[in-house]
Amino acid sequence: MSVFNQPRKRVIQMIILGMVILIITRLFFLQIVEKKYAKLADANAVLRKVIYPSRGIIYDRQNRSILGNDVLYDLVVTPASVKNIDTAYLCNILKIDTEEFRKRIITAIVKNGRVRQSVFAPLLAPEVFGQLQESMYLFSPGFELVPRQIRSYPYAAAANILGYIAEISPAMLKDTANYSSYNSGDYLGFTGLEKTYESVLMGQRGIQYLIKDNLNRPQGSYENGEFDSAAIAGKNLRLSLDVELQVLGEKLMKGKSGSIVAIDPQTGGILAMVSGPSFDPNLLTGPYRSANFSKLYTDTTKPLFNRAIQATYPPGSTFKPMIALVGLDEGVITPSFGYPCGGAYYGCSRPIKCEHHDAGHAANLRLALSHSCNSYFSHVYRLSVDAGKFGGIKVGGMQKWADYMNSFGFGHKIGIDIPSEGRGLVPDKKYYDARYKGSWNSCTSVFLGIGQGELLLTPLQMANAMCIVANRGSFYIPHFVASIDNDNTHLLDKYKEKHDVAHISDTAYSAVIHGMTDVVESGTGRIAQIEGITIGGKTGTAENYGIVNGVRTKLKNHAVFVAFAPAEKARIAIAVIVENSGFGAKYAAPIASLMMEKYLKDSISTKRQPLLKTVMETVTIDAAMLAKSHLDSLNNNAVIKKKTP
């Protein structure tokens, strides 16, 4: 048999023949049918220019632009084209020396090669751009000015919400699974809404081909733009945020550490979120972004730390409504249940003193809430976890209580649409078994009944709990973005879903709400009253401990206040924490009340202007810490672009 008739040879021949036919067909298509690549290959004088899209705008609930776009310029370099330029003059304009010039050229070559453009000097200050624009003929063809959109903030507010954009890092570029669509020099969202909604805000780059003359100067579109692709602008975000309310909140928290979180209970849309002290977001845009970021990062007052979602606090007495709901739902108390408190709780091995001595202040749940009786709620907590139907606290009582708390949104991330949300802490059976080696009982954890002990919540969790109470057992995941223009994604679906909580009866919620309205009408939160509006609220004073010289030390208490209004059908739920400032009624309650009045009535009444002025001028941050801070000078020097009314 001839070797040519062997089956293996025949298969190999067919494979080779098939590959030749495929290559010839592809070449025919590229050279005869498709003219694009042939034309581009023939045109050595064609410049390929990337067109960056306009990044999406962000609007508040009243369609006011709170984040827009401005234009600055990058000086870019193509290392292979840098020949016979006036290096000394360029260095003089950029305020660098020749050694720095060489270093930047080498960096550009390492990052992108000799024939690709790299950013040589980003986001030029206006005066530098002006000098370069007049002299670019001295530096071509190697250097070019390229427009770059930057963010601008007309209200100079909501920095921790909006986030900032910055140039993609080399490490991120190596992560092709997440950043395959980005190139060196691209900008993307690093924090806040900019990061969460990067995929819709970023848009899509375009390409423009330009014909060049013998001096490499662009002369116009190549082939009348036949091969160009248009940039597609990013989509706009429409927020639930009320920017005027946000600005007021930041003014109220000036000179204070803490936070304000206000939510619409009907939708879960966040109306305002303040982390104090705040900073002007214009500091993190433009040519001085890096220098300003370094100062903010090292500032003693921690302005980059979003206390509203990252800080955790004992909720203090603001937690008592949740204790009451569990007790009512488990049937261990009724609204008429009373407790004879004479200035201390005697149910455990030693008296736990409180501030109350007046007879009858805890004769029923409503009175106990309005007077904020510690003994009453310590006892209700123990009745709940020690309930016989759960086999006592160690068998099922503690875990059942922790399950209630988890359903209220405590001890885990709620799922807000900005990154870095904290979990907080709800201790459960596993926690106490590990900590006390099995030797514990309801007196070990009795302080949970008054919102102290190991319990830690974020301000966001506290505000969301008020949504649950106001809605009588339901909530929507708190979020900022209400809608996205021309949206064809499902990013917002989870925020439209209503969540029912623990199936506690309306009767139980009504009993708690009545007690909370009494807090404001006749109890510890009377300073929060707003004329013509019924408010449900709860004051709190959270004990604060810290490690000083290696010793656990009692520090100034945190002031806490939570509320919702109108109590009949709430349009706003709010939580306010002012660190190291004493009783909740002193600072937290007035701040919450002023915020609710502004939102519900669109202004602060003349009668309450003195209170507004006092709160704005009050400083509670430690003087020594404030003296080391440079935040005020940074904010004063920021490029503030106020929106014209």
Disulfide bonds with the S-S distance in Angstrom:
Cys348-Cys443 2.01
